[in-house]
C-alpha cells in the first residue's frame, strides 16, 4: 500500500478532524488545554481515511503536549485550487529554524527530555506524502507552531 494511487478515497477533512478532536478532548482537558475547531463546510480531499485520522491525531497530540496550561490548540482549514489543508496551531514555545527540518526525522524531538519515541511527525509526513500531500511546519521561537497537513483536493 506504499503506492499512492492505491486505495485513495474521497474524504472530508473537516469531519475527520472533528472525529480526532472528540478522541483527544479528554487528554486536552487533563492538561488544561482547550481545543478549538473552526467551523467548516465539508472539505473534500483525496486520501485514506485511517491514515488521515492518524496524522491529525499526531499533530493535535503534539500541539497539546507543547501547550502551556490554559492555552488553546486551534484547528483551521483552507482550500486552494488543487489542495485542501488543515492547520493545527499551538501557543507553545515554538521551534527554532535549525530544528524545523530535524523534527520530521525519526526519533527526533524538539526537546530531547520529552517522552515518546518521536516517531509521530516522521510517520505523519511519510503517510501524507504517500497520499500525494505533505505535512509542513511554520514556526518561530516564542510564537508557537503551525503544522499543516495538505492533501490533493478531491
C-alpha positions in Angstrom: 0.0 0.0 0.0 3.0 2.3 -0.5 1.7 3.1 -4.0 -0.1 6.4 -3.6 -2.6 5.6 -6.3 -3.8 2.5 -4.3 -6.8 2.9 -2.0 -7.3 6.7 -2.3 -10.7 7.7 -1.2 -12.7 10.9 -1.2 -12.6 12.1 2.4 -13.9 15.0 4.4 -11.1 16.7 6.2 -13.4 18.7 8.5 -15.4 15.6 9.5 -12.2 13.6 10.2 -10.8 16.5 12.2 -14.0 16.6 14.3 -13.6 12.9 15.0 -9.9 13.4 16.1 -10.9 16.2 18.4 -13.6 14.1 20.1 -11.0 11.4 20.7 -8.5 13.9 22.2 -10.7 16.2 24.2 -10.2 14.4 27.5 -6.4 14.3 27.2 -6.5 18.1 26.4 -8.8 18.7 29.4 -6.4 16.7 31.6 -3.6 19.1 30.6 -5.9 22.1 30.9 -5.6 22.9 27.2 -8.6 23.9 25.0 -9.1 22.6 21.5 -11.0 24.9 19.2 -12.0 23.8 15.7 -13.0 26.4 13.2 -16.5 25.8 11.7 -16.0 24.4 8.3 -18.1 23.3 5.3 -17.2 19.8 4.2 -13.6 20.0 2.9 -13.2 17.1 0.4 -9.7 15.7 -0.3 -8.2 12.6 -1.8 -6.6 10.3 0.8 -7.0 7.4 3.1 -9.3 7.9 6.0 -7.3 5.9 8.6 -4.1 7.5 7.6 -5.5 11.0 7.7 -7.1 10.4 11.1 -3.7 9.2 12.4 -1.9 12.3 11.0 -4.5 14.7 12.6 -4.3 12.8 15.9 -0.5 13.0 15.8 -0.5 16.7 15.1 -3.1 17.5 17.8 -1.4 15.3 20.4 1.9 17.1 19.6 0.2 20.5 20.0 -1.4 19.6 23.3 1.9 18.2 24.6 3.7 21.5 23.9 0.9 23.8 25.0 1.2 25.7 28.3 -1.8 25.2 30.7 -4.7 27.5 29.9 -3.8 27.8 26.2 -5.7 26.8 23.1 -4.9 24.5 20.2 -6.7 25.6 17.1 -7.7 23.6 14.0 -8.3 25.6 10.9 -9.0 24.7 7.2 -8.0 26.1 3.9 -8.6 25.3 0.3 -6.8 26.3 -2.9 -7.4 25.2 -6.5 -5.6 21.9 -6.1 -5.3 21.3 -2.4 -7.2 21.1 0.8 -5.4 21.6 4.1 -5.9 21.6 7.9 -3.6 23.6 10.1 -3.0 22.8 13.8 -1.8 25.8 15.7 -0.4 25.8 19.3 0.7 28.5 21.7 3.7 26.6 22.8 7.4 27.6 22.8 7.7 27.3 19.0 10.5 25.6 17.1 13.9 27.1 16.2 14.6 27.3 12.5 17.6 24.8 12.9 15.2 22.2 14.4 12.3 22.6 11.9 13.6 20.0 9.4 15.1 17.7 12.0 11.9 17.1 13.9 10.5 15.3 10.9 13.3 12.8 11.1 12.9 9.5 13.0 13.3 9.7 16.8 13.9 13.4 16.9 12.0 15.7 19.2 12.4 19.4 19.6 13.1 18.9 23.3 15.0 15.7 23.9 13.8 15.2 27.5 10.3 14.8 26.1 8.7 11.4 26.5 7.6 9.4 23.5 9.5 7.8 20.6 9.4 10.9 18.4 8.0 9.0 15.5 4.7 10.9 15.2 5.9 13.6 12.8 8.1 11.3 10.7 5.2 8.9 10.2 2.8 11.7 9.6 4.9 13.2 6.9 5.6 9.8 5.2 1.8 9.0 5.3 0.9 12.4 3.9 3.5 12.1 1.1 2.3 8.6 0.2 -1.2 10.2 -0.4 0.3 12.9 -2.7 0.3 15.5 0.1 2.7 16.7 2.8 3.0 17.9 6.4 4.8 21.2 6.9 5.7 23.4 9.8 5.7 27.1 10.2 7.1 28.3 13.5 9.5 30.6 15.3 10.7 30.5 18.9 8.2 32.1 21.2 5.4 32.1 18.6 4.0 28.6 18.8 3.9 26.1 15.9 1.6 25.7 13.0 1.6 22.2 11.4 -0.3 21.9 8.2 -1.5 18.7 6.5 -2.1 19.3 2.8 -3.8 16.8 0.5 -4.9 16.9 -3.1 -8.5 18.3 -3.5 -11.0 15.6 -4.4 
